[in-house]
Amino acid sequence: MDILADIGAHWHVYATMPLIAALIGYLTKRVAIEMMFRPLDFVGIRPFLGWQGVIPANARRMATTAVDLLTRNLVDPQEIFSRLDPEEMVKELEPPLLKAVEEVTREVMETYQPRLWELLPTRAQRLLVEQVQAQAPAVVKRLMREVSANIDDVLDVNDMLIGAMVRDKSLTCRLIREVAAPEFKFIARSGIWFGFVIGLVQFVAWALTKQPLIMPIFGFVTGFVTDWLALKMIFYPREPRGFGFFRWQGMFQKRRQEVAADYGALIADEVLTVRNVLEAVLTGPRADKLFAMITREVQRTVDQQASIAKPLVALTIGGRQYQEMKRAAAEKVIAYLPETVKHVESYATGALDVRNTIVGKMQQLTPIEFEGILRPAFKQDEWKLIAVGAVIGGLVGELQVLLLLH
């Protein structure tokens, strides 16, 4: 009876217990989620005090895991780039290509054979330029076929993707945050319900014992258990389980189709873009091999155009200077390359069809492979998030004690 009398006398205090426990559950989840992503850079005094978002702090590991999944299960660079049609590429490139060829031809001739170039009538100059332009499409097609067949020689896909995600930590965060947005909402909301239930147990424990330690202990337990349960319920069970009419499955696994669509869109729009690929091909660690191919083709074209007059050309400018002229022509072509290839971005984006490729391949992943899309974001450092939730819960519980007693 004393217990009932106490509850009746302090009903407003008891009523707040499950509500505050629910609030603790929600707040600890929100804090844990934000601590995964913020801040992007370390804030504090190394190595003693401070924090950096779990994902930004491990951007390279996260990126490496994501890229490994991409290149091992979702994207075959050889197959993807074989979709580019050399004929279509040349058609898209034709206006800027012909303009670049004309400028390169004029610059090289004015540099290495200025007198001969000045003596040639305008029509003859035009004829020479047109002859070189006529060869350009065939050269580009040959290069395209060679690059497509040997894409690994000119493009390090892993280096490109990891580099892009490490340079832009916000991109890595966005990749996980946007794909798993419903899961994060679930984590936060689940804290309310889990916390409320634990708060009811707290209600009973306080009524029976009146021990001040009850509040911080239950706050700690609320933060710990609700964080742990919410993380587990995202991924497990991997396969649908049920009892009678009641069935359940890990939320992330259950949303497979939606996740595949979101993930494919983000990778296609933000990571494996044509612009990123072109930049990696032109500036990446294997760019020299591409430039060697281009140099060979340009020099072959110069030899073909000069084949009839080659002895005269060599006599006029010297054999060594002739070789320098060929090298200069190749270098100028390479210099024009970044601006020229921009004109194929639209065609290449549609032809590569990265988004639909990833979506289709993701549907074929096993549950464990599929879990690997998001799980690495939590697995190694999830104990930190659970621990933070527990500590915050304990502190709020102690605050409850102060309010109740004073």
C-alpha positions as CSV (number, residue, x, y, z in Angstrom):
1,M,0.0,0.0,0.0
2,D,2.9,2.3,0.8
3,I,4.1,1.9,-2.8
4,L,0.6,2.7,-4.2
5,A,0.4,5.7,-1.9
6,D,3.8,6.9,-3.1
7,I,2.8,6.5,-6.7
8,G,-0.4,8.4,-6.1
9,A,1.4,11.2,-4.3
10,H,4.1,11.5,-6.9
11,W,2.2,10.3,-9.9
12,H,3.7,13.1,-12.1
13,V,7.2,11.9,-11.3
14,Y,6.4,8.3,-12.1
15,A,4.6,9.3,-15.3
16,T,7.7,11.1,-16.6
17,M,9.9,8.0,-16.2
18,P,8.9,6.1,-19.4
19,L,8.7,9.4,-21.2
20,I,12.2,10.4,-20.3
21,A,13.5,6.9,-21.0
22,A,11.9,7.2,-24.5
23,L,13.6,10.6,-24.9
24,I,16.9,9.1,-23.9
25,G,16.4,6.3,-26.4
26,Y,15.7,8.8,-29.2
27,L,18.5,11.3,-28.3
28,T,21.2,8.6,-28.0
29,K,20.3,7.3,-31.4
30,R,20.4,10.8,-33.0
31,V,23.7,11.5,-31.4
32,A,25.1,8.1,-32.5
33,I,24.0,8.7,-36.1
34,E,25.4,12.2,-36.3
35,M,28.7,10.9,-34.7
36,M,29.0,8.6,-37.7
37,F,29.2,11.5,-40.1
38,R,30.3,14.6,-38.2
39,P,32.6,16.4,-38.1
40,L,34.2,15.7,-41.5
41,D,37.6,16.7,-40.0
42,F,39.1,16.1,-36.6
43,V,38.1,18.6,-34.0
44,G,40.0,18.7,-30.7
45,I,43.5,18.1,-29.4
46,R,45.3,15.0,-30.8
47,P,45.7,12.4,-29.5
48,F,44.1,13.1,-26.1
49,L,40.7,14.7,-26.7
50,G,38.5,15.2,-29.8
51,W,36.4,13.5,-32.3
52,Q,36.0,13.0,-36.1
53,G,33.0,11.3,-37.7
54,V,33.5,7.5,-37.8
55,I,33.1,7.4,-41.6
56,P,35.3,10.4,-42.4
57,A,37.9,9.2,-40.1
58,N,37.9,5.8,-41.9
59,A,37.3,7.2,-45.4
60,R,40.0,5.2,-47.1
61,R,38.8,1.9,-45.5
62,M,35.2,2.7,-46.3
63,A,36.1,3.6,-49.9
64,T,38.2,0.5,-50.3
65,T,35.4,-1.7,-49.1
66,A,32.8,0.0,-51.3
67,V,35.1,-0.1,-54.4
68,D,36.0,-3.8,-53.7
69,L,32.3,-4.6,-53.8
70,L,31.9,-2.6,-57.0
71,T,34.7,-4.1,-59.0
72,R,34.3,-7.6,-57.7
73,N,30.6,-8.0,-57.9
74,L,28.9,-5.1,-59.7
75,V,31.1,-3.6,-62.4
76,D,33.4,-5.3,-64.9
77,P,35.4,-2.5,-66.5
78,Q,36.2,-4.5,-69.6
79,E,32.5,-5.3,-70.2
80,I,31.4,-1.8,-69.4
81,F,33.8,0.0,-71.7
82,S,33.2,-2.4,-74.6
83,R,29.8,-0.8,-74.9
84,L,31.3,2.3,-76.4
85,D,30.9,2.2,-80.2
86,P,33.9,3.7,-82.0
87,E,31.6,4.8,-84.9
88,E,29.3,6.7,-82.5
89,M,32.3,8.2,-80.6
90,V,33.8,9.6,-83.8
91,K,30.4,11.0,-84.8
92,E,30.1,12.8,-81.4
93,L,33.7,14.0,-81.6
94,E,33.7,15.1,-85.3
95,P,33.3,18.9,-84.9
96,P,35.9,19.4,-82.1
97,L,38.1,16.7,-83.5
98,L,38.4,18.3,-87.0
99,K,39.0,21.7,-85.4
100,A,41.7,20.4,-83.2
101,V,43.4,18.6,-86.1
102,E,43.4,21.8,-88.1
103,E,44.9,23.8,-85.3
104,V,47.6,21.2,-84.6
105,T,48.5,20.9,-88.3
106,R,48.9,24.6,-88.7
107,E,50.9,25.1,-85.5
108,V,53.3,22.3,-86.3
109,M,53.8,23.4,-89.9
110,E,54.3,27.1,-88.8
111,T,56.9,25.9,-86.2
112,Y,58.9,23.4,-88.2
113,Q,58.4,24.4,-91.8
114,P,57.5,28.1,-91.7
115,R,58.9,29.1,-95.1
116,L,57.3,26.2,-96.9
117,W,54.0,26.9,-95.2
118,E,54.1,30.6,-96.1
119,L,55.0,29.7,-99.7
120,L,52.1,27.3,-100.1
121,P,48.9,28.9,-101.6
122,T,45.9,29.1,-99.2
123,R,44.2,26.4,-101.2
124,A,47.2,24.1,-100.9
125,Q,47.3,24.7,-97.1
126,R,43.6,23.9,-96.9
127,L,44.2,20.7,-98.9
128,L,46.9,19.5,-96.6
129,V,44.8,20.2,-93.5
130,E,41.8,18.3,-95.1
131,Q,44.1,15.3,-95.9
132,V,45.1,15.1,-92.2
133,Q,41.5,15.6,-91.1
134,A,40.4,12.8,-93.4
135,Q,42.8,10.4,-91.5
136,A,41.7,11.5,-88.0
137,P,38.4,9.5,-87.7
138,A,40.2,6.2,-88.7
139,V,43.0,7.0,-86.1
140,V,40.4,7.7,-83.4
141,K,38.5,4.4,-84.2
142,R,41.7,2.4,-84.0
143,L,42.6,4.0,-80.7
144,M,39.1,3.4,-79.3
145,R,39.2,-0.3,-80.2
146,E,42.7,-0.6,-78.6
147,V,41.7,1.2,-75.4
148,S,38.5,-0.7,-75.1
149,A,40.2,-4.0,-75.5
150,N,43.0,-3.1,-73.0
151,I,41.1,-0.8,-70.6
152,D,43.1,-2.0,-67.6
153,D,46.3,-0.8,-69.3
154,V,45.1,2.8,-69.4
155,L,42.7,3.0,-66.4
156,D,43.1,1.9,-62.8
157,V,39.5,1.8,-61.8
158,N,40.2,1.1,-58.2
159,D,42.6,4.0,-57.9
160,M,40.2,6.3,-59.6
161,L,37.2,5.4,-57.4
162,I,39.1,5.2,-54.1
163,G,40.8,8.5,-54.9
164,A,37.5,10.3,-55.6
165,M,35.9,9.1,-52.4
166,V,38.9,9.8,-50.2
167,R,39.4,13.3,-51.6
168,D,35.7,14.1,-51.0
169,K,34.9,12.7,-47.6
170,S,31.4,14.2,-47.8
171,L,30.8,11.9,-50.9
172,T,31.6,8.8,-48.9
173,C,29.3,10.0,-46.1
174,R,26.5,10.8,-48.6
175,L,26.9,7.4,-50.3
176,I,26.1,5.7,-47.0
177,R,23.7,8.3,-45.5
178,E,21.4,8.5,-48.5
179,V,21.3,4.8,-49.3
180,A,20.5,4.0,-45.6
181,A,18.3,7.0,-44.8
182,P,15.2,4.8,-43.9
183,E,17.5,2.7,-41.6
184,F,18.8,5.7,-39.8
185,K,15.2,7.0,-39.3
186,F,14.3,3.5,-38.0
187,I,17.2,3.6,-35.5
188,A,16.1,7.0,-34.1
189,R,12.4,6.1,-33.9
190,S,13.1,2.6,-32.4
191,G,14.9,4.4,-29.5
192,I,11.6,5.9,-28.5
193,W,9.7,2.6,-28.2
194,F,12.6,0.6,-26.8
195,G,13.2,3.4,-24.3
196,F,9.6,3.6,-23.3
197,V,9.4,-0.1,-22.5
198,I,12.6,0.1,-20.4
199,G,11.2,3.2,-18.7
200,L,8.2,1.1,-17.5
201,V,10.6,-1.4,-16.0
202,Q,12.4,1.6,-14.4
203,F,9.1,2.8,-13.0
204,V,8.6,-0.5,-11.2
205,A,12.2,-0.7,-10.0
206,W,12.1,2.9,-8.5
207,A,8.8,2.2,-6.8
208,L,10.1,-0.9,-5.1
209,T,13.6,0.3,-4.2
210,K,13.8,4.2,-4.2
211,Q,17.5,3.7,-4.9
212,P,19.2,6.7,-6.6
213,L,21.4,4.3,-8.6
214,I,18.4,3.0,-10.4
215,M,18.1,6.0,-12.6
216,P,21.6,6.2,-14.1
217,I,21.8,2.4,-14.3
218,F,18.6,2.3,-16.3
219,G,19.6,5.3,-18.4
220,F,22.9,3.5,-19.2
221,V,21.0,0.2,-20.0
222,T,18.5,2.1,-22.1
223,G,21.2,3.8,-24.2
224,F,23.2,0.6,-24.6
225,V,20.4,-1.9,-25.3
226,T,18.4,0.3,-27.7
227,D,21.5,1.2,-29.7
228,W,22.5,-2.5,-29.9
229,L,19.0,-3.7,-30.8
230,A,18.5,-1.1,-33.4
231,L,21.8,-1.9,-35.2
232,K,21.0,-5.7,-35.1
233,M,17.5,-5.2,-36.4
234,I,18.8,-3.4,-39.5
235,F,20.7,-6.4,-40.7
236,Y,19.2,-9.5,-39.1
237,P,17.7,-11.8,-39.9
238,R,19.2,-11.8,-43.4
239,E,16.4,-14.2,-44.7
240,P,12.7,-13.7,-43.9
241,R,11.7,-15.5,-40.7
242,G,8.2,-16.0,-39.4
243,F,5.9,-17.5,-36.9
244,G,2.3,-18.0,-38.1
245,F,1.2,-14.8,-39.8
246,F,4.0,-12.8,-38.2
247,R,7.1,-12.4,-40.4
248,W,10.2,-10.3,-40.1
249,Q,13.5,-9.7,-41.8
250,G,16.4,-7.2,-41.4
251,M,15.2,-3.9,-42.7
252,F,18.2,-3.4,-45.0
253,Q,17.7,-6.8,-46.6
254,K,14.0,-6.2,-46.9
255,R,14.6,-3.0,-49.0
256,R,16.9,-4.7,-51.5
257,Q,15.2,-3.3,-54.6
258,E,15.0,0.2,-53.2
259,V,18.6,0.1,-52.0
260,A,19.8,-1.2,-55.4
261,A,18.1,1.7,-57.2
262,D,19.5,4.4,-54.8
263,Y,23.0,2.9,-54.7
264,G,23.1,2.5,-58.5
265,A,22.0,6.2,-59.0
266,L,24.6,7.5,-56.5
267,I,27.5,5.5,-58.0
268,A,26.5,6.5,-61.5
269,D,25.9,10.2,-60.7
270,E,28.6,10.8,-58.1
271,V,31.4,8.3,-58.4
272,L,31.7,6.3,-61.6
273,T,30.9,9.2,-63.9
274,V,32.2,9.7,-67.4
275,R,34.0,12.9,-66.2
276,N,35.8,11.1,-63.4
277,V,36.8,8.3,-65.8
278,L,38.1,10.7,-68.4
279,E,40.1,12.6,-65.8
280,A,41.5,9.3,-64.5
281,V,42.5,8.2,-68.0
282,L,44.2,11.5,-68.8
283,T,45.9,12.1,-65.4
284,G,45.9,8.8,-63.6
285,P,48.9,6.5,-62.9
286,R,48.4,4.7,-66.2
287,A,48.0,7.8,-68.4
288,D,51.5,7.3,-69.9
289,K,50.3,4.2,-71.7
290,L,47.4,6.1,-73.3
291,F,49.7,8.9,-74.4
292,A,52.1,6.3,-75.9
293,M,49.3,4.9,-78.0
294,I,48.3,8.4,-79.1
295,T,51.9,9.3,-79.9
296,R,52.3,6.2,-82.0
297,E,49.1,6.8,-84.0
298,V,49.9,10.5,-84.6
299,Q,53.4,9.8,-85.7
300,R,52.1,7.1,-88.1
301,T,49.7,9.6,-89.6
302,V,52.4,12.2,-90.1
303,D,54.5,9.6,-91.8
304,Q,51.6,8.6,-94.1
305,Q,51.0,12.2,-95.1
306,A,54.7,12.9,-95.6
307,S,55.4,9.6,-97.3
308,I,55.5,11.1,-100.9
309,A,57.5,14.2,-99.9
310,K,59.4,12.6,-97.0
311,P,62.9,12.8,-98.7
312,L,62.3,16.5,-99.5
313,V,61.0,17.2,-96.0
314,A,63.9,15.5,-94.4
315,L,66.3,17.4,-96.7
316,T,64.6,20.7,-95.9
317,I,64.4,20.4,-92.1
318,G,66.8,17.6,-91.3
319,G,66.0,14.0,-90.2
320,R,66.3,14.8,-86.5
321,Q,64.1,17.9,-86.8
322,Y,61.6,15.7,-88.7
323,Q,61.4,13.4,-85.7
324,E,61.0,16.4,-83.4
325,M,58.1,17.6,-85.6
326,K,56.4,14.3,-85.2
327,R,56.8,14.3,-81.4
328,A,55.6,17.9,-81.3
329,A,52.5,17.0,-83.3
330,A,51.8,14.1,-80.8
331,E,52.3,16.4,-77.8
332,K,49.9,19.0,-79.2
333,V,47.2,16.4,-79.9
334,I,47.5,15.2,-76.3
335,A,47.2,18.8,-75.1
336,Y,44.0,19.2,-77.0
337,L,42.6,16.0,-75.7
338,P,40.9,17.1,-72.4
339,E,38.8,19.7,-74.1
340,T,38.0,17.6,-77.1
341,V,36.8,14.5,-75.2
342,K,34.3,16.5,-73.1
343,H,32.0,16.4,-76.2
344,V,31.4,12.6,-75.7
345,E,30.3,12.8,-72.1
346,S,26.6,12.7,-72.9
347,Y,26.9,9.8,-75.3
348,A,29.3,7.8,-73.1
349,T,27.0,8.2,-70.0
350,G,24.1,6.7,-71.9
351,A,26.2,4.0,-73.5
352,L,28.0,2.8,-70.4
353,D,24.6,2.6,-68.5
354,V,26.4,2.3,-65.1
355,R,23.2,2.8,-63.1
356,N,21.2,0.0,-64.6
357,T,24.2,-2.3,-64.6
358,I,24.7,-1.8,-60.9
359,V,21.0,-2.2,-60.1
360,G,20.8,-5.4,-62.1
361,K,23.9,-6.9,-60.5
362,M,22.9,-6.0,-57.0
363,Q,19.7,-8.1,-57.4
364,Q,22.0,-11.1,-57.8
365,L,24.1,-10.6,-54.7
366,T,23.7,-13.1,-51.8
367,P,22.3,-11.6,-48.5
368,I,25.9,-11.5,-47.0
369,E,27.3,-9.7,-50.1
370,F,24.4,-7.3,-50.1
371,E,24.9,-6.6,-46.4
372,G,28.5,-5.6,-47.3
373,I,27.2,-2.4,-48.9
374,L,26.3,-0.9,-45.6
375,R,27.7,-3.1,-42.8
376,P,31.3,-1.8,-43.0
377,A,30.0,1.6,-42.0
378,F,29.0,0.2,-38.7
379,K,30.9,-3.0,-38.0
380,Q,34.4,-1.9,-36.9
381,D,33.3,1.1,-34.8
382,E,29.8,0.3,-33.8
383,W,31.0,-0.4,-30.2
384,K,31.9,3.3,-30.0
385,L,28.4,4.4,-31.0
386,I,26.8,1.9,-28.5
387,A,29.2,3.1,-25.8
388,V,28.4,6.7,-26.4
389,G,24.7,6.0,-26.3
390,A,25.1,4.2,-23.0
391,V,27.1,7.0,-21.4
392,I,24.6,9.6,-22.5
393,G,21.8,7.5,-21.2
394,G,23.6,7.2,-17.8
395,L,24.2,11.0,-17.6
396,V,20.5,11.7,-18.3
397,G,19.5,9.1,-15.7
398,E,21.7,10.9,-13.2
399,L,20.0,14.1,-14.1
400,Q,16.6,12.4,-13.4
401,V,17.8,11.6,-9.9
402,L,18.8,15.2,-9.2
403,L,15.4,16.4,-10.4
404,L,13.5,13.7,-8.3
405,L,15.4,14.3,-5.1
406,H,15.8,18.0,-5.3
